[in-house]
Amino acid sequence: MSKAYDSMSKDELENELKVVQKKYDEYKALGLKLDMSRGKPAPAQIELSLPMMDVLNSSSDYMSIVDTRNYGIADGIPEAKKLIADILEVDPSEVIVCGNSSLNIMFDVVSKAMNKGIMGETPWGKQSKVKFLCPVPGYDRHFAILQYFGIEMINVPMKEDGPDMDMVEEYVNNDSEVKGIWCVPKYANPTGISYSDEVVKRFAALKPAAKDFRIFWDNAYCIHDFYEDNQDKILPILSECKKQGNDDLVYMFCSTSKVTFPGAGIAALATSEANVKDYMSQLKWQTIGFDKINMLRHARFFGDVNGVKKHMMKHAALIRPKFEIVLKTLEKELGGLGIGKWTNPIGGYFISFDSLDGCAKEIVKTAKEAGVVMTGAGATYPYGKDPKDSNIRIAPTYPTEEELQKACDLFAVCVKLVSLKKLLAK
Amino acid sequence: MSKAYDSMSKDELENELKVVQKKYDEYKALGLKLDMSRGKPAPAQIELSLPMMDVLNSSSDYMSIVDTRNYGIADGIPEAKKLIADILEVDPSEVIVCGNSSLNIMFDVVSKAMNKGIMGETPWGKQSKVKFLCPVPGYDRHFAILQYFGIEMINVPMKEDGPDMDMVEEYVNNDSEVKGIWCVPKYANPTGISYSDEVVKRFAALKPAAKDFRIFWDNAYCIHDFYEDNQDKILPILSECKKQGNDDLVYMFCSTSKVTFPGAGIAALATSEANVKDYMSQLKWQTIGFDKINMLRHARFFGDVNGVKKHMMKHAALIRPKFEIVLKTLEKELGGLGIGKWTNPIGGYFISFDSLDGCAKEIVKTAKEAGVVMTGAGATYPYGKDPKDSNIRIAPTYPTEEELQKACDLFAVCVKLVSLKKLLAK
């Protein structure tokens, strides 16, 4: 085990800095060009879904309850609703299958709440103030939607098993200006943790001060497990809400972007039948229907939810070794140094790294100067402002294993370099 | 030639009524179930695009400037931009290729103007009043978007060659609350007329009182001609606007919904580069990208704009006979009676029928009671209110020729029946 930096003398730190600086300069000279910034499937993962492109051709039968090639059905074909319902553990009547992007649906739900209000309540855009709770660190694109609409964001710390529920309850149950909270309940972005049963139950039992408060439950990684026999399980929030008489409390989102093809998958909203009705009453002005051929393609390819889960294990076989590379490298290079902590998820797309306070921006910058792009420091916080400047999101999926190893080695060097400078400047 | 109803005596009218009523009752007894309500391609038209479903399979090359199967490119792949640009006679840099629905894009453009404003102007939603000009009769879904957002609609009469431009200029150039106008410039919905060069030029030369006024140019039927050698040509509005120094005046919309598959086509926004930039600065919060695989499928299937035009002639061969059935039947059954006028378009999806004042609703109702569904009377006017209650939209494409003949025969009977009752009640 290496000696922790904070137990080193100034001389030891300075010697270590020389060694690390030399290593960094050597990496820089390599002219690397690597990207660990976004949760993007690798080309090999994309290949897994190629057989789906043979499911429909010019001789296929395109009939669902209607001809999927013509107009009609704004809320998705039954085959696709059933598939999504089984993935999310809800009833098909609680599902609207939309276009290719769950982000787009989330934006649209917020947009509708702003413009028309939820279930007849005053539109958020006409209320004097609208606030959202944002568990941090979280997903930058969630925060961006709120920032776009001028919704105030309140940081809520993430704990080992979900957001700080004392704080969530305090805000939601007392402040009628609080209208929503972003959640990524399973393999959260970026921490990779999953919500405990207790957390889900406390969510379901909220007594919001605002009638138009909703939980925005982005179940982006609901089936994105790494292991067949070691998976996080989260309670189905919709059922839990019903048990509490809170039927309409939650909007769930998911997509097949990281199941089949990012950009050419299907995405869905799942929520109570009353919320479905409220949403559809507005959606009908906006579209005659989404791409039903692509829905049919997905439904036929997978057959049922077991087909999806089997397919996800193929992804797992490609992703797992990459997470192992990152975790092993972090442990080997930084373990015991006391200059970083990181999460060890068993699913999802991210590892969350916390550096010494005030170092994250500099680490990301230093890595970039040597050719390794990380998610921008601060991106995991509303307004891009990480109050401690310590969180860095690591996205291991896209690079090859060889590239990833190099990127991680360099990243560890950058963490050391910036931490040493920080400690020496004290 | 039949005798005009308004030159008949009361006795003659009453005798005619008996004959017509008997015919109507006979039709009613047939228990027809026919639909002439929506501009929906017939199954035979859908079949025309089936070969497109063989363009991409599991062995295909999916590379554009990026892998179309993965994330990236929010504004569409170059191949699709080029195709749309050539259809709309604009530059690819002036095109954003989106999802499957141009209606969705129109809704989104209005939504963005409401929430964030156009090019830094005050959001429409925060201005005391926002008005749109609506050439009438027009497209019900255009009006529905405005109604959804609470935008006031002002009727502008359609003439033989486009909207009443004196009225348009008067409003747009003097009233800063007027922010937009809906146009379907070629084979308009529902009249089927196309804008003359003079009309397009006067549009391009508008001097709007509002900086954030835009022309919403829904070029839905831009390539939907019935004949190879007899086509309406409209001036390219974007070039005309540039000549007038009005570069940013127009948003154009189109889709392949009635070219390939309704619901599984591609749709686009075309506008000045400055407008593109303004729109993309907002779109980026909403989506990571649209379905690039479907864009590639379309681009590869057609090759270029000539491929599209060739394909459209196959549609024409199926649609033309249907329009002929309607027009021949109207002429044969109603010609010279003085109880209806109708348009005779050479492209598009609709024939517009004007009954005697105060008869449209009753005609549609009477037809429905005998099993023939027409577009709801009034639908072609904002708020569903046709001030004269005379306009009926006829959509001949979906039924088979045999069905269509029956539906038209019945429609003519209904027009006679309702008109006779109206004349007798005077």
Interface residues (C-beta under 8 A of the other chain):
Chain A: R38 K40 P41 P43 I46 S49 L50 P51 M52 M53 D54 L56 N57 S58 S60 D67 T68 R69 N70 Y71 G72 G99 N100 S101 L103 N104 F107 D108 S111 M114 N115 K116 G125 R141 A144 I145 Q147 Y148 F149 S257 F261 P262 G263 A264 Q282 W285 Q286 T287 I288 G289 F290 D291 K292 I293 N294
Chain B: R38 K40 P41 P43 I46 S49 L50 P51 M52 M53 D54 L56 N57 S58 S60 D67 T68 R69 N70 Y71 G72 G99 N100 S101 L103 N104 F107 D108 S111 M114 N115 K116 G125 R141 A144 I145 Q147 Y148 F149 S257 F261 P262 G263 A264 Q282 W285 Q286 T287 I288 G289 F290 D291 K292 I293 N294
